[in-house]
Amino acid sequence: MIGVSLAAALSAPKLKPFQFSKDIALGKKEKLYCTVLEGEGPFTFTWSKDGTAVENSALFRIQSIDEETSTLQIQAVRAEHVGNYTCSVRGALGSDSVTTALLLNGLTARGQ
């Protein structure tokens, strides 16, 4: 019985929804926080923009705050940053992902 109740408590990771600031401005920094609400670790985070992996670079900074939170910072927002950003997490019992759109001055993810 103890093994059954313990197994029932274990779960795949579940991420907290996130979004960009409403007052994004060209040239300013913008940061997203990707946080695991529940699930069994250890956790591995990945970030992508429009389906392409995002890595640390002069444009982006990715950081682990703790074992349950990862951040993506855009160093200086530009028009080419418009798009859909996804944080994915993998844990011991599965995975989850959350996507949000960066919109800027009426531009859509396709630049229209």
PyMOL commands that set and color helices and strands:
alter all, ss='L'
color gray80, all
select helices_A, chain A and resi 2-9+79-81
alter helices_A, ss='H'
color red, helices_A
select strands_A, chain A and resi 14-15+30-38+44-49+52-53+60-66+69-74+83-91+94-102
alter strands_A, ss='S'
color yellow, strands_A
deselect
rebuild
show_as cartoon
